[in-house]
Amino acid sequence: MSMTISVRYEPKQDLDFITGVLGLTMSETVRSLIDEGRKMKALQLYRHGKVSLGLGAKVAKLTLSEFLDLLKEHNVKLNIDAEDAKSALAYSRENL
């Protein structure tokens, strides 16, 4: 048995709806969605071991401290080994 599902996506209508709900301009809404999307993607990548702590922070466009707070907020456990700790320290020294 097979099933076909068609999903209709109307980005303009979706953005108009979200803009109205948030009470922002279209530009502010798009920026907000991109920022939140970057954070969620960084969380997902880190949770699945695809990026290091430092790279996750960079993907999320956050400081290492802010990324650690985000991980804690979303109950994501740290998966740090010695190499990851060195990378995080090097990233912090370069960017903080």
Protein Blocks (a to p, Z undefined) as FASTA:
>chain_A
ZZdddddddfklmmmmmmmmnopafklmmmmmmmmmmmmmmmmmmmnopacfklmmmmno
pafklmmmmmmmnopacdddfklmmmmmmmmmmmZZ
